[in-house]
């Protein structure tokens, strides 16, 4: 609580950046929050909604006196952006981000920044099916995990401040290395999305031969919602986390083939065993979430 | 509305059978509804909750004067059950069911029943993640599809009465042949469940090496919920609809392999195209659902 930031720059005032800004303002965690981005209408709306104190279209100027800079643009845009603003960073600035993958992003950013920059990457695992500042929600991160992945350029104090920031926003915080983060996310987020994309496109291809979509029920509607996420974001994630996703996808393909062979061989006992296991996983997760 | 049933027997007073009974009672669509089953506690509770008028543990006796018999037990139990009660059917009784697959079930039931039985299979596509009469809900079928699949033993009048029954319960009704039903359901229901079972078991296997479940977020939680459905029911569905599921699974495996190859080759454009297509499917389905 003695830990207020002076000038904070949030680059990319979308759902995530906007929700961070709104939360920080409500909790008075910053003296001044400047929103930066490319879409003037979005920034104006963010100011009108009191999500940010002010805005600018010129990050290279606006970051000059910032004590904390948050990269909340699409991941693909981050390296180019950092390149254009890094020479204006104040010494000991804390630079953080909210990207969905970590290893490749860090590899790209590290050579672009000075040794004096306190670079503390983070990833809030929160829903992202809507986009834009107008959906900003100060409670978006509440009870969700944020994973911090320190680098060789993260100071102990920087990690501590980013950790306290996320805890103040209501998140559960875990600290791990970037590789472990990317591996975990490959299983619990990237693989499920690819599985959903594969399913929706299979059914869409089938739709030409036999109209099935009109009968879509409960379970399938969840897949459709998942597969409605931002195409650009998921393209970037697939390319950035290629190796881990490849590993997880292979395991999944083997498991699915095993299920198919059980169906072909009419192995009811084998199927039932796997289905029971899944039911137990459900009960385990429900218990864990209280 | 002049179409009230006299004595109705519902065999298997679980979520589906119980919800039908409750709806029919509320709408006064039957003079008397008898619940039949094996678990006396469940039947007693159903009577107490005014879901059924009375109950019996002896279907072979109770069906004697029934005008409508609804099979709402697990699919695997239906043929044996019909065998044990068919000799007591009243002529022109309407026999219907609520099973999730149709072709194999009909093949098994037809040789067991008299020519005078009016056999009109139906399948309400409604959530089934909870089980037992205590979850009965008269609105369970509202705005969901019920598919009726007439057989060579369905009279025009019988189909019409079952159709009106489901419409009265709030369902949208489609009439098609059993093969078409099974093909459609393979895509929109059976494939999604297998995909979810495959995913949950893959992640569960991984959990031994690297604990990932504690970080499970939005999308994956939907998979977990889907994969928590009744193992026995899904075993029966997989065995009964083997051919159609095999066809749908093969198409899905090909599509997933295509996605994997795009990731391996870092074909961002190809990935984005498939992801955009899925987003359009989402918008199409949302529009269709109003």
Interface residues (C-beta under 8 A of the other chain):
Chain A: X125 X126 X127 X144 X145 X147 X174 X180 X183 X184 X185 X187 X188 X189 X191 X192 X193 X194 X195 X196 X197 X198 X199 X200 X201 X202 X203 X204 X205 X206 X210 X212 X213 X214 X215 X216 X217 X218 X219 X220 X221 X222 X223 X224 X225 X226 X227 X228 X229 X231 X232 X234 X235 X238 X239 X242 X245 X246 X248 X249 X250 X251 X252 X253 X255 X256 X257 X259 X260 X262 X263 X264 X266 X268 X271 X272 X274 X275 X276 X277 X278 X279 X281 X282 X283 X284 X285 X288
Chain B: X125 X126 X127 X144 X145 X147 X174 X180 X183 X184 X185 X187 X188 X189 X191 X192 X193 X194 X195 X196 X197 X198 X199 X200 X201 X202 X203 X204 X205 X206 X210 X212 X213 X214 X215 X216 X217 X218 X219 X220 X221 X222 X223 X224 X225 X226 X227 X228 X229 X231 X232 X234 X235 X238 X239 X242 X245 X246 X248 X249 X250 X251 X252 X253 X255 X256 X257 X259 X260 X262 X263 X264 X266 X268 X271 X272 X274 X275 X276 X277 X278 X279 X281 X282 X283 X284 X285 X288
